[in-house]
Amino acid sequence: MAKELRVGIIGCGGIANAKHMPGLAKLAQVEMAAFANRGLDKARLAASTYGSKDAKVYEDYRELLEDDTIDVVHVCTSNDSHADIAIEALAAGKHVMCEKPMAKTTAEARRMVEAAKHSNKKLTISYNNRYRPDTQYLYRMCRNGDLGHIYLAKAHALRRRGVPTWGAFLDKGKQGGGPLIDIGTHSLDMALWLMDNYKPKAVLGTAFHQLGKVENAANPYGSWDPKQFTVEDSAFAMITMENGASVMLESSWALNILREGTAKVTLCGTAGGADMWDGLTINGEKYGNLYTNHIQLELTGIPFYKTSKESPSELEARLWIEAILNDTDPVVKPEQALIVQEILEAIYVSSETGKAVYF
């Protein structure tokens, strides 16, 4: 059977190899036919590992976009290039999946949303933690009203030490920020999606650059150079929503804490609560007693899954490709990702000015 969609990969580094290309490789409906990377060695390696027989490699992504046989593009580059590449790809008639965060700035993210509307092509952002079994199960509970009205959420993205010292992660000019825009963005996306609440009212945030100044620091990825550490090492925020709900966001690459965990959410509703710290746990009150239920996901059907053997990256790839083939909305809508971007930027602005930011 002929492949239905031809995919091009722009940026053949770590995230493309860890998530995007392995997920796409599992799908019978697609073939990866083009690879672009500033260093051709990585593009050639990706093509030999995942590419079709006629796969092409490019040093300049614009040459890839000129190929009319490419239907879909995955953007896996540094944050400062997300918007330009995605917008050019949409204008070239490609559907686009862009790695998180959506962009470096809100203005860029808005341009991406407008470009998708004008091109009539699909745009999505790779918030892969939505596709985990525990997140999927909790999403189903929230949509069913099992927690009641969710008026408080905590979005956790905490590392005691976990500073990525490779690539451009410490470069504010390329990334736009540190742990907040890198891992905090995942937790914030999960919280808003589970709450189904995308109407922020105000943000009060603080970003710290304290432990990033330490020389010869203990770090699993090797010590960092304080002179090159130009982003925050931790950031925190209180986000109030138009309906009165609140979201508390905490993120860190380096923080003197003992309890750490990334891409975790705590929810508090009128009928029950949920948290992801020690597996998925539901709590509430029933028949005059408090209860705590630890969900055993291996015994439970997971929505969206065809089989329980799909990994989150495989599920993400499948649902994205099916949205294109069936002409339906992607799981992560660009308008949702734009709200996440607006909140992230508001946290940075609030920290810089010492004032709350109102929407």
Secondary structure, DSSP 8 states (H G I E B T S, - for coil): ---SEEEEEE--SHHIIIIIHHHHHT-TTEEEEEEE-SSHHHHHHHHHHHEEEEEEEESSHHHHHT-TT--EEEE-S-GGGHHHHHHHHHHTT-EEEEESSS-SSHHHHHHHHHHHHHHT--EEEE-GGGGSHHHHHHHHHHHHTTT-SEEEEEEEEE-SB----STTTT-HHHHS-SHIIIIIHHHHHHHHHHHT---EEEEEEEEE-SGGG-SS---TT----TTT--S-SEEEEEEEETTS-EEEEEEESB-S-S--EEEEEEEEESS-EEE-TTS-EEEEEETTEEEEEE--GGGS--TT-SSTT--HHHHHHHHHHHHHHHT---SS-HHHHHHHHHHHHHHHHHHHHTS-EE-
